[in-house]
Amino acid sequence: MSTSSSNVDAIGRDAALDFVLALRRRWADTVYPQLRREFDAAPGAPVDTLPTYAWFAWLERGSQQMLWRAVGDAIGAGDRRIPPATGPATATLDPSLALPAWYTGCDIHVQPGGVWRDDESALVYELGAKLVMLGENDDYRFHRLFVETSVPTRAYRRIVDFGCGFGKSTWPFKALFPEAEVIGIDLSAPCVRLAALRAGERGLAVQFRQANAVASGLEAGSTDLVTSTMLVHEMPVAEIGRLFVEAARVLAPGGLLRFLDFQRTGDAFRDLAMVEHGRRNNEPFMPLMMAADLPAMAQSAGFVNARWVAFDERAQGRLGELAWPTRAEWHFPWAVLEAEKPA
């Protein structure tokens, strides 16, 4: 392929990504507010009878599918293999690990093939994770905001990040608490390898391990902080119960739990939009998680002071109560589940 044709192809791929991103932004800041106005103007009317609903529903799933096609084309133009990590981070794989059927049985986020099948799946997820947040997470800012505002500053011996993916949720912990041993755990072998590569490129000595978070293999009482980001809404409720039990087991007395995820807002339209998002975005466990009482589940596993606290991903981070700022555009109802293991 000539240099000129290669440049043309690259321009085309960039244009496709820009188009999908612009489409998703208009869905969020124009179509969603219009549907909201129609919902408020017709109390009691089924949402699927409202004039804008068909456009809203089609654009939500359709733009997500377009996003993955565009990202796949962009990744397919380059090297689709993950090279070995060369920096201070490590990747430990478990070839004998049986992936749960609930994990492999659905292409979460409508990403074809999920995040676990091969190297390309992890690389596609990495690029897509920047764009799925409407292009506002290029530098993983809200992950840093979570660590900076939701995690108390103290000396941690070990920090464990459940469901670390390709490491974007794990890096900020090592950056902010460099003296701590930081471990990221994920089911996906390609993601674990990619996480170690990217952490090494950042000079971060993080250990990444392929394991099931509900049976991590870590020593009892060995950890001071257990965290996760966007994990529990992708697990069956029964598995979330097991996750709390495992978190309580590995935490030392006085250890902390901090899970960043989504929660009901009490606003009928917002909560309905999230239920439908779960259905259209191939996240079948999200509505069930949001309907469950996770603080009570945490208490049953041995935690105390379990509660949800609202989180604003734009600048403020942890808000200190379960109340979100008023916003017209579509946005996720971020919240932090906080709990402690008794000292």
Secondary structure as GFF3:
##gff-version 3
##sequence-region A 1 343
A	DSSP	alpha_helix	3	26	.	.	.	ID=ss1
A	DSSP	pi_helix	27	31	.	.	.	ID=ss2
A	DSSP	alpha_helix	32	41	.	.	.	ID=ss3
A	DSSP	three_ten_helix	47	49	.	.	.	ID=ss4
A	DSSP	alpha_helix	53	76	.	.	.	ID=ss5
A	DSSP	beta_strand	90	92	.	.	.	ID=ss6
A	DSSP	alpha_helix	101	104	.	.	.	ID=ss7
A	DSSP	three_ten_helix	108	110	.	.	.	ID=ss8
A	DSSP	alpha_helix	119	131	.	.	.	ID=ss9
A	DSSP	alpha_helix	141	150	.	.	.	ID=ss10
A	DSSP	beta_strand	158	162	.	.	.	ID=ss11
A	DSSP	alpha_helix	171	176	.	.	.	ID=ss12
A	DSSP	beta_strand	181	186	.	.	.	ID=ss13
A	DSSP	alpha_helix	189	201	.	.	.	ID=ss14
A	DSSP	beta_strand	207	210	.	.	.	ID=ss15
A	DSSP	three_ten_helix	213	215	.	.	.	ID=ss16
A	DSSP	beta_strand	223	229	.	.	.	ID=ss17
A	DSSP	three_ten_helix	232	234	.	.	.	ID=ss18
A	DSSP	alpha_helix	237	250	.	.	.	ID=ss19
A	DSSP	beta_strand	251	262	.	.	.	ID=ss20
A	DSSP	alpha_helix	268	280	.	.	.	ID=ss21
A	DSSP	alpha_helix	286	291	.	.	.	ID=ss22
A	DSSP	alpha_helix	294	300	.	.	.	ID=ss23
A	DSSP	beta_strand	304	312	.	.	.	ID=ss24
A	DSSP	beta_strand	317	318	.	.	.	ID=ss25
A	DSSP	beta_strand	334	340	.	.	.	ID=ss26
###
